[in-house]
Amino acid sequence: MSAIRRLVQERPRVAGALLLVAAALVTIAVLAPGLGDDDPVRAQEDPTEPLRQAYVPPLGLSLLYPEDWDVGTAEGTLRLTSPERSVTATFAAPEPSGRTEDVRRALERTVTEALNDAEVLSRGSGRLGAEAVRKVELTGRQGGGQRVRVLLLVGATAWRTYGVTVTTAVRPSERRVSELGGVLASVELQRPEAVRAEADDGG
């Protein structure tokens, strides 16, 4: 199987992308309960898990992820899930460039409406690959009562505004935290294929 997966061909739609981010939270029951820092997954798995590359041309996004993570797309949104389902990361580009605050507010509202007892833990700045982004961390309980943490990363390139939603168990294993950090650090954002096609057609 090729290490590079061409995952989607449709241009992201604003409503669809945001609804899928909401769906990532509403379906947070995929997170397995009880996984934490002393979960045996940390000791049992090979810490040098091979990496694969996901490339999503309409999003202008590529990243590296551990080979044993699940990857999928829907409506122009990329989703990664760790094997034991303690970490889920959703990547979307729902708006043109320059809409960072709009996307941040929409994502934050989506999270607070989807979780019970939602609470903002921190706000600040972060990195998505080489890009500076705005960061919001929240916590709350999903429908089944399980407490989760949600990290929102929002930033923009010259072409698109990106929103990343990371949902984890309250205490994911150190291994998963390290892998997630590697995924986010590996992100490369470039001119989306759909934008390039429009520019070419207009020229």
QUISULCOR-V928475 format. One record per residue. N is the residue number from 0. PSI is psi as a letter, one per 40 degrees, with the letter a starting at -180 (NA if undefined). BURIAL is # if it has 9 or more other ideal C-beta (glycine too) atoms within 8 Angstrom, else .. Layout:
N/PSI/BURIAL + N/PSI/BURIAL
This chain:
0/h/. + 1/i/. + 2/e/. + 3/h/. + 4/h/# + 5/h/. + 6/d/# + 7/i/# + 8/e/. + 9/i/. + 10/h/. + 11/i/# + 12/i/# + 13/d/. + 14/d/. + 15/d/# + 16/d/# + 17/d/# + 18/d/# + 19/d/# + 20/d/# + 21/d/# + 22/d/. + 23/d/# + 24/d/# + 25/d/. + 26/f/. + 27/e/# + 28/e/. + 29/e/. + 30/h/# + 31/h/# + 32/i/. + 33/e/. + 34/h/# + 35/a/# + 36/d/. + 37/f/. + 38/h/# + 39/e/. + 40/d/# + 41/d/# + 42/d/. + 43/d/. + 44/i/# + 45/h/. + 46/e/. + 47/f/. + 48/h/# + 49/i/. + 50/i/. + 51/i/# + 52/h/# + 53/h/# + 54/h/# + 55/g/# + 56/d/# + 57/d/# + 58/e/# + 59/f/# + 60/h/# + 61/i/# + 62/i/# + 63/i/# + 64/i/# + 65/i/# + 66/d/. + 67/e/. + 68/i/# + 69/i/. + 70/h/# + 71/i/. + 72/i/# + 73/h/. + 74/f/# + 75/e/# + 76/h/# + 77/h/# + 78/h/# + 79/h/# + 80/h/# + 81/i/# + 82/d/. + 83/e/. + 84/f/# + 85/e/# + 86/h/# + 87/h/# + 88/h/# + 89/h/# + 90/h/# + 91/i/# + 92/g/# + 93/e/# + 94/i/# + 95/i/. + 96/i/# + 97/e/. + 98/f/# + 99/d/# + 100/d/. + 101/d/# + 102/d/# + 103/d/# + 104/d/. + 105/d/# + 106/d/# + 107/d/# + 108/d/. + 109/d/# + 110/d/# + 111/d/# + 112/d/. + 113/d/# + 114/i/# + 115/i/. + 116/f/. + 117/i/# + 118/h/. + 119/h/# + 120/d/. + 121/i/. + 122/i/. + 123/a/. + 124/i/. + 125/a/# + 126/i/# + 127/g/# + 128/b/# + 129/e/. + 130/h/# + 131/h/. + 132/i/# + 133/i/# + 134/h/# + 135/h/# + 136/h/# + 137/i/# + 138/i/# + 139/a/# + 140/h/# + 141/i/# + 142/d/. + 143/e/. + 144/e/. + 145/h/# + 146/h/. + 147/i/# + 148/i/# + 149/h/# + 150/h/# + 151/h/# + 152/h/# + 153/h/# + 154/i/# + 155/i/# + 156/a/# + 157/e/. + 158/d/# + 159/i/# + 160/h/# + 161/i/# + 162/h/# + 163/h/# + 164/h/# + 165/h/# + 166/h/# + 167/i/# + 168/i/# + 169/d/. + 170/g/. + 171/i/# + 172/i/# + 173/d/. + 174/d/# + 175/d/# + 176/d/# + 177/d/. + 178/d/# + 179/d/# + 180/d/. + 181/d/# + 182/d/# + 183/d/# + 184/d/. + 185/e/# + 186/h/# + 187/h/# + 188/h/# + 189/a/. + 190/h/# + 191/i/# + 192/d/# + 193/d/# + 194/d/# + 195/d/# + 196/d/. + 197/d/. + 198/d/. + 199/d/. + 200/d/. + 201/e/. + 202/NA/.
